[in-house]
Amino acid sequence: MTLEILTPEKKLYSGEVYGVLLPGITGLFEILDKHAPLVSALGKGNLKILKEKNRFEHYTIQSGFVEVLNNKVTVLVEGATAL
């Protein structure tokens, strides 16, 4: 699936991923390949990109939203920093 992480200033990430772990406002949740369509609010916390089964990238994010549609995940956040 394709993942894009966008802030008001720039595009932080764009590429093919195995999955993504996100901090929802009521707890963590994971999105994997061929996930059903979804729109959800995100809270402040850590976002984990699963590039492959054993390769990860981490970001600390501020609040935002995630949209899943047609095997594409778009994450819109106020701010983020790579860990």
C-alpha positions in Angstrom: 0.0 0.0 0.0 1.0 3.6 -0.5 1.6 5.9 2.5 1.9 9.7 2.5 2.6 11.8 5.6 1.9 15.5 5.1 2.3 18.6 7.3 1.4 22.2 6.4 5.0 22.8 5.6 6.1 19.7 3.7 5.7 16.1 2.6 7.5 14.0 5.3 7.1 10.6 3.7 5.9 9.0 0.5 6.3 5.4 -0.5 5.2 1.8 -0.5 4.8 0.3 3.0 3.8 -3.0 4.6 1.7 -1.2 7.3 1.5 1.8 9.7 0.8 2.0 13.4 -1.0 5.2 14.4 -2.0 7.0 17.7 -5.7 7.4 17.5 -7.5 9.6 19.9 -8.8 6.5 21.8 -5.7 4.3 21.4 -3.3 2.8 18.9 -4.4 1.2 15.7 -2.7 -0.4 12.8 -3.5 -0.2 9.1 -2.3 -3.0 6.8 -2.5 -3.8 3.1 -6.1 -3.7 1.6 -7.6 -2.1 4.7 -11.3 -1.0 4.4 -11.9 2.7 3.8 -11.5 4.8 6.9 -11.2 8.4 8.2 -10.0 8.8 11.8 -8.7 11.6 14.1 -5.2 11.2 15.4 -3.8 12.2 18.8 -0.3 13.2 19.8 2.0 10.3 19.9 4.3 8.0 18.0 3.7 6.8 14.4 5.5 3.7 13.3 6.0 2.9 9.6 6.4 -0.8 8.8 8.5 -0.6 5.6 8.9 -4.4 5.5 8.2 -7.0 8.1 11.5 -6.2 10.0 12.3 -2.6 8.9 10.7 0.4 10.7 10.7 4.2 10.7 9.4 6.2 13.7 7.9 9.7 13.9 6.5 11.7 16.8 3.3 13.5 15.6 1.0 16.2 16.8 -2.8 15.8 16.3 -4.2 15.2 12.8 -6.2 12.9 10.6 -5.7 9.8 8.6 -7.7 8.7 5.5 -7.5 5.2 4.0 -9.0 4.8 0.5 -8.1 2.5 -2.4 -5.0 1.0 -0.7 -3.6 4.5 -0.1 -3.1 5.9 3.4 -2.8 9.7 3.8 -1.8 11.1 7.1 -2.3 14.9 7.7 -0.7 16.2 10.9 0.1 19.6 12.4 3.7 18.7 13.0 6.0 15.7 13.1 9.7 14.9 13.8 11.6 11.8 12.9 13.0 9.7 15.7 
